[in-house]
Amino acid sequence: MPVPLHATRLKSRGFNQCDFIASGISAAMDKSNNNRIVKRLRANETQTKKGRYERWINVKELFRVEEPQFVMGKHVLLVDDVVTTGAKLEACADALLQVPDTKVSVATLACPSTY
């Protein structure tokens, strides 16, 4: 499952790169992929100029699971394009882990060599 973008960001960009990555992974693994289960609740500020703590605060309670029945009792692979501090992935995973008997793993394509 891809980390979702906020609706306004998705509209301005026209696509969520994580959707494409998650689709490829799901096809290769012969697993389902659903980008409507988790919703991003607000259009938060960009993380690019923030330190570790500011990133964590910026994404706190940023995600909500809209359709918990689809992840209950399952192991979810959460997909993001780049991980820097992991704050966004942690916030999204925290929302998923509120669903009973759900496990979360993460996959990303890139990380900076230093942070």
Secondary structure, 3 states (H helix, E strand, C coil): CECCCCHHHHHHHCCCHHHHHHHHHHHHHCCCCCCCCEEECCCCCCCCCCCHHHHHHHHCCCEEECCHHHCCCCEEEEEEEECCCCHHHHHHHHHHHCCCCCEEEEEEEECCCCC
